[in-house]
């Protein structure tokens, strides 16, 4: 029997849901729909869909919170998330990405565009899983390089996947940075970048760096402990 790819579609707009769902089903996706963010979270945890497509404005919890909760749970962290939203302001797009969205599309957005992004992310996810299964110690390095490989940016040179940890700074870390407030003035901190490091590829660490818009300074948050501390200067 042919295995259908599972898609969880979350949108309060019925017309949008119907349009995207019909397009996905025509491409052999098994589509589950809801307009409620909390219900979507429960469905994702219970059924582990291959992809989640969500708006930001939902019933129950927002799409931002849905992304953040899915990416913080070990059971659902690897599920790709496409945010399709009418909130096209750059700050809203950044917020969705920081919450954990793997791709952000702005409405009005045609079904063909959504489907193309869904297919791309599922293929990326399967490539990462295949590399991880073949060599677990290379999984962290594969994650950092998978997009370049799939997008063809390395087509003119051989790709060498190192067995050692690929330490780096990035603005698209594997774990979505948390939303934090300045411990001095209480204003929301602005995310700047993350450092991926650790002892080796099996023990990866992530440190996120934030800046206070009021000028209180730069702060570092360690993902493993969620401890926030002020640093004199970001490395």
Residue pairs with C-beta under 8 A, 6 or more apart in sequence:
2 28
4 28
4 29
4 30
5 28
5 29
5 30
5 50
5 51
5 122
6 29
6 30
6 32
6 47
6 48
6 49
6 50
6 51
7 24
7 29
7 30
7 31
7 32
7 49
7 50
7 51
7 52
7 53
7 118
8 31
8 32
8 33
8 34
8 40
8 43
8 44
8 47
8 49
8 51
8 52
8 53
8 54
9 17
9 20
9 21
9 24
9 31
9 32
9 33
9 34
9 53
9 54
10 33
10 34
10 35
10 36
10 37
10 40
10 52
10 53
10 54
10 55
10 58
10 63
10 66
11 17
11 20
11 33
11 35
11 53
11 54
11 55
11 58
11 84
12 35
12 55
12 57
12 58
12 59
13 55
14 35
16 55
16 84
16 107
17 33
17 35
19 111
20 53
20 84
20 111
20 114
21 31
21 33
22 111
23 111
23 112
23 114
23 115
24 31
24 115
24 118
25 31
27 115
27 119
29 118
32 43
32 47
32 49
34 40
34 43
35 58
35 59
36 58
36 59
36 60
37 54
37 58
37 59
37 60
37 61
37 62
37 63
37 65
37 66
38 60
38 61
39 60
40 52
40 54
40 58
40 66
41 61
41 66
41 69
41 70
43 49
44 52
44 70
44 76
44 79
45 73
45 75
45 76
48 75
48 76
48 79
49 79
50 79
50 80
50 122
50 125
51 79
51 80
51 81
51 82
51 118
51 121
51 122
52 66
52 70
52 79
52 80
52 81
52 82
53 81
53 82
53 84
53 114
53 118
54 63
54 66
54 67
54 81
54 82
54 83
54 84
55 63
55 83
55 84
55 85
55 86
56 62
56 63
56 64
56 83
56 85
56 87
56 92
56 96
57 63
57 85
57 86
57 87
58 66
61 69
63 83
63 85
63 96
64 95
64 96
64 99
65 99
67 81
67 83
67 96
67 99
67 100
67 101
67 176
68 99
68 100
68 176
68 178
68 179
70 76
70 77
70 79
70 81
70 100
71 77
71 81
71 99
71 100
71 175
71 176
72 175
72 176
77 175
78 125
78 128
78 129
79 125
80 102
80 103
80 121
80 122
80 124
80 125
81 100
81 101
81 102
81 103
82 101
82 102
82 103
82 104
82 105
82 114
82 117
82 118
82 121
83 96
83 101
83 103
83 104
83 105
84 105
84 106
84 107
84 109
84 114
85 92
85 96
85 104
85 105
85 106
85 107
86 106
86 107
87 93
88 106
88 107
93 104
93 106
96 104
97 104
97 172
98 176
98 177
98 179
98 191
99 176
99 179
100 176
102 121
103 117
103 120
103 121
105 113
105 114
105 117
120 150
123 150
124 146
124 147
124 150
127 142
127 146
127 149
127 150
128 139
128 142
128 143
128 146
131 138
131 139
131 142
131 146
131 161
132 138
132 139
132 142
135 163
136 202
137 163
137 200
137 201
137 202
138 161
138 162
138 163
138 201
139 201
140 165
140 166
140 174
140 196
140 201
140 204
141 161
141 162
141 163
141 164
141 165
141 166
141 201
142 161
143 174
144 166
144 168
144 170
144 196
145 154
145 159
145 161
145 166
148 154
149 159
163 201
164 200
164 201
165 197
165 198
165 199
165 200
165 201
165 204
166 196
166 201
167 195
167 196
167 197
167 198
168 195
168 196
169 193
169 194
169 195
169 196
170 193
170 194
170 196
171 192
171 193
171 194
173 194
173 196
173 206
173 208
174 196
174 204
174 206
175 206
175 223
177 191
177 194
177 208
177 210
177 221
178 208
178 221
178 226
179 188
180 188
180 189
180 210
180 219
180 221
180 228
181 187
181 188
181 189
182 188
182 189
182 212
182 214
182 216
182 219
183 219
183 228
183 230
184 212
184 214
184 216
184 217
185 212
185 214
185 216
187 212
187 213
187 214
188 213
189 210
189 211
189 212
189 213
189 219
190 210
190 211
190 212
190 213
191 208
191 209
191 210
192 209
192 210
192 211
192 218
192 234
193 208
193 209
193 234
194 206
194 207
194 208
194 209
195 206
195 207
195 209
195 235
196 204
196 205
196 206
197 204
197 205
197 206
197 207
198 204
198 205
205 222
205 223
205 224
206 222
206 223
206 224
207 220
207 221
207 222
207 223
208 220
208 221
208 223
209 218
209 219
209 220
209 221
209 231
209 234
210 218
210 219
210 220
210 221
211 217
211 218
211 219
212 218
212 219
216 230
217 230
217 231
217 232
218 230
218 231
218 232
218 233
218 234
219 228
219 229
219 230
219 231
220 228
220 229
220 230
220 231
220 234
221 227
221 228
